[in-house]
Each structure stands twice: as C-alpha cells, then as structure tokens.
Amino acid sequence: MTEEKMTYDEALQRLETLVTQLERGGKTLDETLAMFEEGTALLKRCQDELGEVEGRLAELRLDEAEAMVQDGE
C-alpha cells in the first residue's frame, strides 16, 4: 500500500515495524537508509495529520465556548 493511501493507524503501524527492524540491525547500508527515509516520511505524515486534528479540536472547543457565552447572555 502506498503511503498516500494509508490510514493514520496503518502509517503508524508501518513506522513501528520499521523502527523494530532498524533496531534489530543486520541490514545493508542501502536498506537501512531506505528504511530510515521511509520512516522519516511516515513520521512527518503522522505529525501533520495529528496537527490537523488538534486544529479541528481547537475550533470545536472555541465554537462550544462561544455557544456557552451566547447562551449565558
């Protein structure tokens, strides 16, 4: 599955798999570099997605707070 089509959970699981494989060692330098590059891209993707979710949650909290203020008036 390509990185673009992965869900957040799938990307995180793949990242965990890569970390485990890198920790075990025994890979060639080229394999290690490729795994590191893939892991870096997956990490950035997961961080970006979490940032978007945090932004949406902040908006929802703000909307809720505004509604509470309007109801109190």
Biopython code that builds the backbone (N, CA, C, O; Angstrom):
import numpy as np
from Bio.PDB.StructureBuilder import StructureBuilder

atoms = [
    (1, "MET", "N", (0.860, -1.180, 0.000)),
    (1, "MET", "CA", (0.000, 0.000, 0.000)),
    (1, "MET", "C", (0.899, 1.235, 0.000)),
    (1, "MET", "O", (1.880, 1.294, 0.741)),
    (2, "THR", "N", (0.563, 2.218, -0.831)),
    (2, "THR", "CA", (1.372, 3.417, -0.881)),
    (2, "THR", "C", (1.097, 4.284, 0.340)),
    (2, "THR", "O", (0.039, 4.205, 0.965)),
    (3, "GLU", "N", (2.074, 5.102, 0.652)),
    (3, "GLU", "CA", (1.977, 5.947, 1.841)),
    (3, "GLU", "C", (0.771, 6.877, 1.775)),
    (3, "GLU", "O", (0.138, 7.134, 2.800)),
    (4, "GLU", "N", (0.441, 7.386, 0.587)),
    (4, "GLU", "CA", (-0.663, 8.319, 0.448)),
    (4, "GLU", "C", (-2.006, 7.661, 0.759)),
    (4, "GLU", "O", (-2.933, 8.335, 1.210)),
    (5, "LYS", "N", (-2.122, 6.362, 0.524)),
    (5, "LYS", "CA", (-3.398, 5.677, 0.722)),
    (5, "LYS", "C", (-3.526, 5.044, 2.106)),
    (5, "LYS", "O", (-4.573, 4.490, 2.439)),
    (6, "MET", "N", (-2.475, 5.123, 2.905)),
    (6, "MET", "CA", (-2.507, 4.543, 4.246)),
    (6, "MET", "C", (-3.351, 5.402, 5.173)),
    (6, "MET", "O", (-3.361, 6.629, 5.077)),
    (7, "THR", "N", (-4.051, 4.738, 6.061)),
    (7, "THR", "CA", (-4.714, 5.469, 7.137)),
    (7, "THR", "C", (-3.647, 5.862, 8.154)),
    (7, "THR", "O", (-2.508, 5.401, 8.086)),
    (8, "TYR", "N", (-4.028, 6.712, 9.085)),
    (8, "TYR", "CA", (-3.095, 7.106, 10.140)),
    (8, "TYR", "C", (-2.603, 5.873, 10.894)),
    (8, "TYR", "O", (-1.407, 5.728, 11.148)),
    (9, "ASP", "N", (-3.530, 4.992, 11.247)),
    (9, "ASP", "CA", (-3.168, 3.792, 12.012)),
    (9, "ASP", "C", (-2.230, 2.883, 11.223)),
    (9, "ASP", "O", (-1.296, 2.312, 11.786)),
    (10, "GLU", "N", (-2.474, 2.748, 9.930)),
    (10, "GLU", "CA", (-1.599, 1.921, 9.095)),
    (10, "GLU", "C", (-0.211, 2.535, 8.986)),
    (10, "GLU", "O", (0.794, 1.825, 9.030)),
    (11, "ALA", "N", (-0.157, 3.854, 8.844)),
    (11, "ALA", "CA", (1.134, 4.541, 8.759)),
    (11, "ALA", "C", (1.906, 4.380, 10.067)),
    (11, "ALA", "O", (3.113, 4.139, 10.056)),
    (12, "LEU", "N", (1.211, 4.512, 11.180)),
    (12, "LEU", "CA", (1.859, 4.364, 12.484)),
    (12, "LEU", "C", (2.359, 2.935, 12.686)),
    (12, "LEU", "O", (3.452, 2.727, 13.212)),
    (13, "GLN", "N", (1.571, 1.965, 12.274)),
    (13, "GLN", "CA", (1.982, 0.564, 12.398)),
    (13, "GLN", "C", (3.217, 0.282, 11.532)),
    (13, "GLN", "O", (4.144, -0.401, 11.968)),
    (14, "ARG", "N", (3.221, 0.813, 10.309)),
    (14, "ARG", "CA", (4.376, 0.627, 9.431)),
    (14, "ARG", "C", (5.608, 1.291, 10.035)),
    (14, "ARG", "O", (6.703, 0.732, 9.970)),
    (15, "LEU", "N", (5.444, 2.469, 10.619)),
    (15, "LEU", "CA", (6.549, 3.161, 11.268)),
    (15, "LEU", "C", (7.103, 2.332, 12.418)),
    (15, "LEU", "O", (8.320, 2.228, 12.572)),
    (16, "GLU", "N", (6.235, 1.744, 13.221)),
    (16, "GLU", "CA", (6.679, 0.891, 14.331)),
    (16, "GLU", "C", (7.441, -0.323, 13.810)),
    (16, "GLU", "O", (8.437, -0.735, 14.404)),
    (17, "THR", "N", (6.976, -0.892, 12.708)),
    (17, "THR", "CA", (7.656, -2.040, 12.103)),
    (17, "THR", "C", (9.049, -1.639, 11.638)),
    (17, "THR", "O", (10.013, -2.373, 11.854)),
    (18, "LEU", "N", (9.157, -0.484, 11.002)),
    (18, "LEU", "CA", (10.462, -0.013, 10.530)),
    (18, "LEU", "C", (11.430, 0.206, 11.696)),
    (18, "LEU", "O", (12.600, -0.170, 11.620)),
    (19, "VAL", "N", (10.938, 0.806, 12.755)),
    (19, "VAL", "CA", (11.791, 1.055, 13.925)),
    (19, "VAL", "C", (12.303, -0.272, 14.492)),
    (19, "VAL", "O", (13.485, -0.403, 14.811)),
    (20, "THR", "N", (11.420, -1.238, 14.613)),
    (20, "THR", "CA", (11.814, -2.553, 15.127)),
    (20, "THR", "C", (12.886, -3.184, 14.239)),
    (20, "THR", "O", (13.876, -3.717, 14.741)),
    (21, "GLN", "N", (12.690, -3.125, 12.927)),
    (21, "GLN", "CA", (13.660, -3.702, 12.001)),
    (21, "GLN", "C", (14.993, -2.977, 12.076)),
    (21, "GLN", "O", (16.049, -3.607, 12.022)),
    (22, "LEU", "N", (14.949, -1.652, 12.200)),
    (22, "LEU", "CA", (16.195, -0.880, 12.306)),
    (22, "LEU", "C", (16.925, -1.195, 13.609)),
    (22, "LEU", "O", (18.154, -1.260, 13.630)),
    (23, "GLU", "N", (16.181, -1.389, 14.689)),
    (23, "GLU", "CA", (16.796, -1.710, 15.975)),
    (23, "GLU", "C", (17.469, -3.079, 15.949)),
    (23, "GLU", "O", (18.490, -3.284, 16.605)),
    (24, "ARG", "N", (16.903, -4.007, 15.196)),
    (24, "ARG", "CA", (17.478, -5.351, 15.095)),
    (24, "ARG", "C", (18.805, -5.342, 14.358)),
    (24, "ARG", "O", (19.692, -6.145, 14.645)),
    (25, "GLY", "N", (18.935, -4.433, 13.411)),
    (25, "GLY", "CA", (20.168, -4.360, 12.638)),
    (25, "GLY", "C", (20.219, -5.457, 11.587)),
    (25, "GLY", "O", (19.199, -6.056, 11.245)),
    (26, "GLY", "N", (21.421, -5.711, 11.079)),
    (26, "GLY", "CA", (21.610, -6.760, 10.106)),
    (26, "GLY", "C", (21.234, -6.369, 8.689)),
    (26, "GLY", "O", (21.200, -7.224, 7.805)),
    (27, "LYS", "N", (20.957, -5.114, 8.459)),
    (27, "LYS", "CA", (20.600, -4.644, 7.128)),
    (27, "LYS", "C", (21.807, -3.994, 6.476)),
    (27, "LYS", "O", (22.728, -3.532, 7.148)),
    (28, "THR", "N", (21.780, -3.970, 5.159)),
    (28, "THR", "CA", (22.859, -3.272, 4.451)),
    (28, "THR", "C", (22.686, -1.772, 4.658)),
    (28, "THR", "O", (21.640, -1.312, 5.116)),
    (29, "LEU", "N", (23.706, -1.033, 4.321)),
    (29, "LEU", "CA", (23.636, 0.414, 4.459)),
    (29, "LEU", "C", (22.519, 0.981, 3.584)),
    (29, "LEU", "O", (21.777, 1.861, 4.019)),
    (30, "ASP", "N", (22.397, 0.486, 2.367)),
    (30, "ASP", "CA", (21.343, 0.963, 1.466)),
    (30, "ASP", "C", (19.946, 0.640, 2.009)),
    (30, "ASP", "O", (19.045, 1.474, 1.938)),
    (31, "GLU", "N", (19.768, -0.568, 2.551)),
    (31, "GLU", "CA", (18.479, -0.945, 3.129)),
    (31, "GLU", "C", (18.152, -0.074, 4.339)),
    (31, "GLU", "O", (17.020, 0.379, 4.510)),
    (32, "THR", "N", (19.158, 0.149, 5.168)),
    (32, "THR", "CA", (18.971, 0.978, 6.353)),
    (32, "THR", "C", (18.585, 2.394, 5.968)),
    (32, "THR", "O", (17.681, 2.978, 6.565)),
    (33, "LEU", "N", (19.259, 2.942, 4.986)),
    (33, "LEU", "CA", (18.953, 4.294, 4.531)),
    (33, "LEU", "C", (17.536, 4.382, 3.968)),
    (33, "LEU", "O", (16.806, 5.327, 4.266)),
    (34, "ALA", "N", (17.150, 3.407, 3.161)),
    (34, "ALA", "CA", (15.803, 3.394, 2.581)),
    (34, "ALA", "C", (14.746, 3.297, 3.681)),
    (34, "ALA", "O", (13.726, 3.984, 3.625)),
    (35, "MET", "N", (14.985, 2.452, 4.671)),
    (35, "MET", "CA", (14.036, 2.306, 5.774)),
    (35, "MET", "C", (13.952, 3.598, 6.584)),
    (35, "MET", "O", (12.870, 4.015, 6.995)),
    (36, "PHE", "N", (15.102, 4.222, 6.808)),
    (36, "PHE", "CA", (15.131, 5.478, 7.558)),
    (36, "PHE", "C", (14.366, 6.568, 6.808)),
    (36, "PHE", "O", (13.605, 7.325, 7.410)),
    (37, "GLU", "N", (14.570, 6.645, 5.505)),
    (37, "GLU", "CA", (13.862, 7.642, 4.701)),
    (37, "GLU", "C", (12.351, 7.405, 4.727)),
    (37, "GLU", "O", (11.572, 8.347, 4.864)),
    (38, "GLU", "N", (11.950, 6.154, 4.596)),
    (38, "GLU", "CA", (10.521, 5.833, 4.653)),
    (38, "GLU", "C", (9.953, 6.189, 6.019)),
    (38, "GLU", "O", (8.871, 6.766, 6.121)),
    (39, "GLY", "N", (10.690, 5.841, 7.060)),
    (39, "GLY", "CA", (10.231, 6.143, 8.416)),
    (39, "GLY", "C", (10.110, 7.629, 8.666)),
    (39, "GLY", "O", (9.163, 8.078, 9.313)),
    (40, "THR", "N", (11.058, 8.394, 8.161)),
    (40, "THR", "CA", (11.013, 9.848, 8.319)),
    (40, "THR", "C", (9.788, 10.427, 7.633)),
    (40, "THR", "O", (9.121, 11.299, 8.190)),
    (41, "ALA", "N", (9.485, 9.953, 6.429)),
    (41, "ALA", "CA", (8.305, 10.425, 5.693)),
    (41, "ALA", "C", (7.023, 10.043, 6.430)),
    (41, "ALA", "O", (6.094, 10.846, 6.519)),
    (42, "LEU", "N", (6.970, 8.820, 6.958)),
    (42, "LEU", "CA", (5.783, 8.379, 7.704)),
    (42, "LEU", "C", (5.597, 9.199, 8.974)),
    (42, "LEU", "O", (4.475, 9.568, 9.321)),
    (43, "LEU", "N", (6.694, 9.483, 9.665)),
    (43, "LEU", "CA", (6.620, 10.277, 10.891)),
    (43, "LEU", "C", (6.082, 11.670, 10.586)),
    (43, "LEU", "O", (5.218, 12.174, 11.304)),
    (44, "LYS", "N", (6.586, 12.289, 9.536)),
    (44, "LYS", "CA", (6.107, 13.625, 9.160)),
    (44, "LYS", "C", (4.622, 13.580, 8.821)),
    (44, "LYS", "O", (3.862, 14.460, 9.226)),
    (45, "ARG", "N", (4.211, 12.563, 8.083)),
    (45, "ARG", "CA", (2.799, 12.420, 7.712)),
    (45, "ARG", "C", (1.924, 12.294, 8.953)),
    (45, "ARG", "O", (0.885, 12.945, 9.056)),
    (46, "CYS", "N", (2.349, 11.454, 9.897)),
    (46, "CYS", "CA", (1.570, 11.263, 11.132)),
    (46, "CYS", "C", (1.518, 12.560, 11.943)),
    (46, "CYS", "O", (0.466, 12.918, 12.472)),
    (47, "GLN", "N", (2.642, 13.260, 12.043)),
    (47, "GLN", "CA", (2.670, 14.514, 12.789)),
    (47, "GLN", "C", (1.768, 15.560, 12.138)),
    (47, "GLN", "O", (1.059, 16.292, 12.829)),
    (48, "ASP", "N", (1.798, 15.627, 10.807)),
    (48, "ASP", "CA", (0.937, 16.576, 10.096)),
    (48, "ASP", "C", (-0.536, 16.270, 10.342)),
    (48, "ASP", "O", (-1.339, 17.173, 10.581)),
    (49, "GLU", "N", (-0.880, 14.984, 10.280)),
    (49, "GLU", "CA", (-2.274, 14.596, 10.492)),
    (49, "GLU", "C", (-2.717, 14.909, 11.920)),
    (49, "GLU", "O", (-3.834, 15.381, 12.134)),
    (50, "LEU", "N", (-1.858, 14.651, 12.885)),
    (50, "LEU", "CA", (-2.188, 14.982, 14.276)),
    (50, "LEU", "C", (-2.363, 16.481, 14.455)),
    (50, "LEU", "O", (-3.245, 16.923, 15.191)),
    (51, "GLY", "N", (-1.525, 17.264, 13.785)),
    (51, "GLY", "CA", (-1.644, 18.719, 13.849)),
    (51, "GLY", "C", (-2.981, 19.200, 13.308)),
    (51, "GLY", "O", (-3.599, 20.102, 13.872)),
    (52, "GLU", "N", (-3.425, 18.593, 12.210)),
    (52, "GLU", "CA", (-4.718, 18.949, 11.640)),
    (52, "GLU", "C", (-5.855, 18.611, 12.598)),
    (52, "GLU", "O", (-6.793, 19.391, 12.763)),
    (53, "VAL", "N", (-5.764, 17.453, 13.221)),
    (53, "VAL", "CA", (-6.806, 17.037, 14.175)),
    (53, "VAL", "C", (-6.818, 17.973, 15.377)),
    (53, "VAL", "O", (-7.886, 18.360, 15.851)),
    (54, "GLU", "N", (-5.645, 18.337, 15.870)),
    (54, "GLU", "CA", (-5.580, 19.262, 17.008)),
    (54, "GLU", "C", (-6.204, 20.606, 16.645)),
    (54, "GLU", "O", (-6.887, 21.218, 17.466)),
    (55, "GLY", "N", (-5.970, 21.064, 15.419)),
    (55, "GLY", "CA", (-6.570, 22.320, 14.967)),
    (55, "GLY", "C", (-8.085, 22.237, 14.920)),
    (55, "GLY", "O", (-8.776, 23.168, 15.334)),
    (56, "ARG", "N", (-8.598, 21.130, 14.420)),
    (56, "ARG", "CA", (-10.049, 20.961, 14.365)),
    (56, "ARG", "C", (-10.643, 20.895, 15.768)),
    (56, "ARG", "O", (-11.711, 21.454, 16.018)),
    (57, "LEU", "N", (-9.950, 20.210, 16.691)),
    (57, "LEU", "CA", (-10.434, 20.143, 18.072)),
    (57, "LEU", "C", (-10.450, 21.519, 18.713)),
    (57, "LEU", "O", (-11.379, 21.852, 19.449)),
    (58, "ALA", "N", (-9.435, 22.318, 18.441)),
    (58, "ALA", "CA", (-9.390, 23.670, 18.990)),
    (58, "ALA", "C", (-10.554, 24.495, 18.458)),
    (58, "ALA", "O", (-11.166, 25.258, 19.206)),
    (59, "GLU", "N", (-10.867, 24.348, 17.170)),
    (59, "GLU", "CA", (-12.010, 25.058, 16.597)),
    (59, "GLU", "C", (-13.317, 24.626, 17.254)),
    (59, "GLU", "O", (-14.174, 25.456, 17.558)),
    (60, "LEU", "N", (-13.461, 23.323, 17.470)),
    (60, "LEU", "CA", (-14.681, 22.821, 18.106)),
    (60, "LEU", "C", (-14.818, 23.355, 19.528)),
    (60, "LEU", "O", (-15.913, 23.718, 19.958)),
    (61, "ARG", "N", (-13.709, 23.401, 20.250)),
    (61, "ARG", "CA", (-13.747, 23.928, 21.614)),
    (61, "ARG", "C", (-14.117, 25.403, 21.610)),
    (61, "ARG", "O", (-14.874, 25.867, 22.463)),
    (62, "LEU", "N", (-13.573, 26.141, 20.636)),
    (62, "LEU", "CA", (-13.887, 27.566, 20.533)),
    (62, "LEU", "C", (-15.359, 27.762, 20.206)),
    (62, "LEU", "O", (-16.025, 28.613, 20.796)),
    (63, "ASP", "N", (-15.865, 26.968, 19.260)),
    (63, "ASP", "CA", (-17.289, 27.056, 18.922)),
    (63, "ASP", "C", (-18.157, 26.755, 20.139)),
    (63, "ASP", "O", (-19.163, 27.423, 20.378)),
    (64, "GLU", "N", (-17.760, 25.754, 20.896)),
    (64, "GLU", "CA", (-18.522, 25.384, 22.092)),
    (64, "GLU", "C", (-18.479, 26.494, 23.135)),
    (64, "GLU", "O", (-19.489, 26.798, 23.770)),
    (65, "ALA", "N", (-17.309, 27.095, 23.308)),
    (65, "ALA", "CA", (-17.184, 28.186, 24.275)),
    (65, "ALA", "C", (-18.023, 29.385, 23.847)),
    (65, "ALA", "O", (-18.674, 30.020, 24.676)),
    (66, "GLU", "N", (-18.007, 29.691, 22.558)),
    (66, "GLU", "CA", (-18.825, 30.813, 22.064)),
    (66, "GLU", "C", (-20.312, 30.539, 22.276)),
    (66, "GLU", "O", (-21.067, 31.441, 22.638)),
    (67, "ALA", "N", (-20.721, 29.314, 22.055)),
    (67, "ALA", "CA", (-22.126, 28.954, 22.263)),
    (67, "ALA", "C", (-22.511, 29.093, 23.728)),
    (67, "ALA", "O", (-23.616, 29.536, 24.041)),
    (68, "MET", "N", (-21.611, 28.721, 24.624)),
    (68, "MET", "CA", (-21.900, 28.839, 26.045)),
    (68, "MET", "C", (-22.028, 30.302, 26.453)),
    (68, "MET", "O", (-22.878, 30.653, 27.272)),
    (69, "VAL", "N", (-21.183, 31.150, 25.880)),
    (69, "VAL", "CA", (-21.243, 32.584, 26.193)),
    (69, "VAL", "C", (-22.551, 33.165, 25.685)),
    (69, "VAL", "O", (-23.193, 33.949, 26.384)),
    (70, "GLN", "N", (-22.956, 32.788, 24.468)),
    (70, "GLN", "CA", (-24.205, 33.309, 23.903)),
    (70, "GLN", "C", (-25.408, 32.827, 24.708)),
    (70, "GLN", "O", (-26.359, 33.582, 24.914)),
    (71, "ASP", "N", (-25.374, 31.583, 25.162)),
    (71, "ASP", "CA", (-26.484, 31.049, 25.976)),
    (71, "ASP", "C", (-26.564, 31.741, 27.323)),
    (71, "ASP", "O", (-27.648, 31.859, 27.895)),
    (72, "GLY", "N", (-25.441, 32.196, 27.832)),
    (72, "GLY", "CA", (-25.401, 32.842, 29.132)),
    (72, "GLY", "C", (-25.868, 34.269, 29.105)),
    (72, "GLY", "O", (-26.154, 34.839, 30.158)),
    (73, "GLU", "N", (-25.956, 34.868, 27.938)),
    (73, "GLU", "CA", (-26.358, 36.271, 27.853)),
    (73, "GLU", "C", (-27.855, 36.450, 27.868)),
    (73, "GLU", "O", (-28.343, 37.578, 27.802)),
]
sb = StructureBuilder()
sb.init_structure("model")
sb.init_model(0)
sb.init_chain("A")
sb.init_seg("    ")
for serial, (resi, resn, name, xyz) in enumerate(atoms, 1):
    if name == "N":
        sb.init_residue(resn, " ", resi, " ")
    sb.init_atom(name, np.array(xyz, "f"), 0.0, 1.0, " ", f" {name:<3s}", serial, name[0])
structure = sb.get_structure()
